[in-house]
Amino acid sequence: MIRTGIATREGTAMDNADAAKVYRLADGTVGAAVVDGIGHGPHTSATAPLLAETAARISARRGPLAGLLTASELIADPGADGAEADAVAVAARAIPDDDVLVVNWTGDAHAYGWNGTRLNLYTDDHTVGAQLRANGVALEISRQHDNWLRTSLARASIGTVYTAGIRDRLVVLTSDGAHDQIPPEEMAALVRRHADDPQALADAIVGAARTGRDGYRDDATAIVIHR
């Protein structure tokens, strides 16, 4: 049986622009999606749950690549007012008795796997900062570009939605309001402590997200999948 946990917490800026959904098929297959709305535009908090619902349901049936590309079509047009929501996202599909859980993502949402002793990050950020670091640019310079996204859900294509296969039995999906505000060693400690209780782990991750020095705390969201 595949067990799941899901949690989200509003940040300090306006309403919650994050959303998450887990959907289970009749055969036990699970589709899951974390959507992190970009900014707090007029449609963001209302549209994010629709994107997560769409991505999770399609991920369960057709896989997470199809899930994210289908969700992308909902916001690919800027709308009549030119201010349609945009987001980054990570989606997953877990099939009973399958050794590999498949994730797809676009932007800076994360997917982690826990092998019983170590927490492994299986995604990389689609940001200018990450690209600069990969090309040897100094950390102090590249950090200044970490909020510059190279792609987003509204602009997603097969070429910009990346794929990873995870064999670990415990998988964690997070928005950046969670993983950017929790030191890696603390995240690993939380997973170790709550590895047998997906809901407790999701709650713990979201609850551990800290407020920055400027008093700002981003929306934080996590989904835990235990196979």
C-alpha atoms as one frame of an Amber mdcrd trajectory, in Angstrom:
protein
   0.000   0.000   0.000   1.176   3.509  -0.819   0.714   5.922   2.073   0.839
   9.698   1.683   0.925  12.887   3.717   0.204  16.421   2.574   0.630  19.792
   4.281   0.756  23.467   3.360   1.172  26.666   5.355   0.518  30.227   4.278
   3.446  32.608   4.431   3.578  36.218   5.535   2.691  37.787   2.165  -1.015
  37.896   1.316  -2.696  34.511   0.714  -1.300  31.041   0.021  -0.022  30.788
  -3.554   1.040  27.148  -3.032  -1.193  24.146  -3.610  -0.831  20.384  -3.373
  -2.929  17.381  -4.328  -2.716  13.607  -4.031  -4.998  11.477  -6.225  -5.394
   7.718  -5.981  -6.681   5.446  -8.779  -8.811   2.346  -8.240  -5.738   0.107
  -8.564  -3.859   2.038  -5.875  -1.665   4.102  -8.213  -0.946   7.523  -6.737
  -0.468  10.795  -8.570   0.811  13.780  -6.596   1.672  17.383  -7.395   3.065
  20.398  -5.571   2.433  23.728  -7.301   4.179  26.922  -6.206   2.510  30.000
  -7.647   4.857  32.735  -8.817   4.148  35.916  -6.867   0.695  36.830  -5.601
  -1.163  38.015  -8.680  -4.941  38.392  -8.891  -5.462  34.774 -10.011  -2.606
  32.928  -8.327  -4.133  31.575  -5.125  -7.368  30.624  -6.909  -5.658  28.921
  -9.841  -2.921  27.022  -7.970  -5.336  24.396  -6.520  -6.768  23.794 -10.005
  -3.267  23.255 -11.378  -2.390  20.842  -8.573  -5.641  18.907  -9.003  -5.133
  18.607 -12.750  -1.477  17.621 -12.468  -2.142  14.982  -9.794  -5.062  13.335
 -11.605  -3.328  13.212 -14.986  -0.068  12.076 -13.359  -1.847   9.091 -11.862
  -3.354   8.099 -15.218  -0.731   9.141 -17.765   2.423   9.943 -15.803   3.809
  13.171 -14.322   5.132  14.545 -17.614   1.606  14.485 -19.033   0.339  15.816
 -15.703   2.492  18.929 -15.794   2.021  19.572 -19.511  -1.759  19.320 -19.106
  -1.697  21.742 -16.177   0.470  24.030 -18.275  -2.253  24.317 -20.907  -4.600
  25.822 -18.308  -2.360  28.879 -17.902  -0.475  29.003 -21.216  -2.562  31.992
 -22.332  -2.198  35.202 -20.266  -5.957  35.663 -20.186  -8.157  38.629 -21.015
  -6.538  40.816 -18.367  -3.014  39.647 -19.208  -2.418  38.572 -15.608  -3.094
  34.836 -15.586  -1.259  32.897 -12.861   2.080  31.194 -13.423   3.867  28.674
 -11.249   6.605  26.109 -10.838   5.725  22.530  -9.997   6.824  18.985  -9.279
   4.657  15.920  -9.906   5.058  12.206  -9.236   3.446   8.857  -9.967   3.796
   5.833  -7.693   2.497   2.496  -8.994   1.987  -0.382  -6.545   4.719  -3.033
  -6.815   6.773  -0.842  -9.179  10.378  -0.343  -8.069  10.707   3.132  -9.579
   8.684   6.225  -8.718   8.795   8.767 -11.563   8.934  12.521 -10.950   8.846
  15.444 -13.342   9.429  19.058 -12.494   9.844  22.558 -13.845  11.303  25.480
 -11.943  12.692  25.191  -8.419  10.316  22.717  -6.766  12.172  19.745  -5.251
  11.872  15.962  -5.005  13.873  14.050  -2.377  14.298  10.350  -1.727  15.132
   8.700   1.603  16.980   5.374   1.373  16.886   4.699   5.097  20.139   6.454
   5.907  20.504   9.405   3.550  18.254  12.079   2.064  19.014  12.500  -1.646
  17.916  15.437  -3.818  16.835  14.188  -7.259  15.896  17.508  -8.870  17.908
  20.539  -9.903  16.666  24.120  -9.954  15.788  25.661 -13.302  17.110  29.072
 -12.276  19.740  31.414 -13.629  21.626  31.090 -10.349  21.851  27.316 -10.653
  22.989  27.620 -14.275  25.701  30.088 -13.314  26.991  27.805 -10.549  27.063
  24.875 -12.960  29.269  26.960 -15.230  31.709  27.902 -12.474  30.489  31.420
 -11.656  31.347  32.552  -8.128  28.761  31.704  -5.452  28.318  35.303  -4.288
  27.384  36.295  -7.828  25.224  33.298  -8.716  23.180  33.589  -5.501  21.936
  36.962  -6.680  20.198  35.185  -9.578  18.522  32.329  -7.695  15.086  33.957
  -8.022  15.396  34.272 -11.807  13.530  31.323 -13.299  14.672  29.933 -16.631
  11.314  28.236 -17.193   7.879  27.956 -15.590   4.706  25.900 -15.796   2.988
  28.310 -18.203   5.950  27.985 -20.595   6.509  24.254 -20.056   7.351  21.920
 -22.915   8.737  18.410 -23.211  12.190  19.968 -23.419  11.843  22.019 -20.217
  10.116  19.479 -17.944  12.810  17.207 -16.529  12.423  13.590 -15.393  13.937
  11.476 -12.631  13.334   7.915 -11.457  13.530   7.289  -7.716  13.970   3.833
  -6.205  13.899   5.044  -2.593  10.793   3.941  -0.720  10.162   7.370   0.791
   9.809  10.407  -1.480   9.266  14.035  -0.450   8.019  16.797  -2.768   8.441
  20.401  -1.597   7.960  24.003  -2.636  10.876  26.375  -2.147   9.174  27.930
   0.853   9.952  24.667   2.615  13.363  23.521   1.357  14.906  26.997   1.073
  14.041  27.783   4.687  15.182  24.504   6.273  18.897  23.611   6.460  19.643
  20.293   4.701  20.807  18.598   7.887  17.574  19.598   9.641  15.490  18.317
   6.739  17.311  14.974   6.933  16.744  14.829  10.703  13.007  15.403  10.237
  12.806  12.630   7.658  14.730  10.252   9.905  12.444  11.035  12.849   9.131
  10.702  10.974  10.006   8.247   8.190   7.230   5.829   9.182   4.478   8.475
   9.375   3.987  10.382   6.090   1.472  12.867   7.497   3.606  13.656  10.543
   6.600  14.202   8.257   4.707  16.534   5.910   3.463  18.547   8.903   6.949
  18.675  10.422   8.594  19.920   7.213   6.056  22.669   6.683   6.180  23.645
  10.345   9.980  23.894  10.318  10.146  26.532   7.563  11.738  29.614   9.106
  11.167  33.328   8.754  13.998  35.246   7.099  15.936  38.108   8.618  13.613
  40.583   6.918  10.574  39.022   8.587   9.354  37.372   5.380   8.320  33.725
   5.274   7.253  32.119   2.002   4.326  29.738   1.579   5.551  26.226   2.420
   4.159  22.947   1.064   5.153  19.289   1.219   3.856  15.940   0.000   5.288
  12.680   1.365   4.884   9.374  -0.497   5.743   6.184   1.378   5.799   2.991
  -0.692
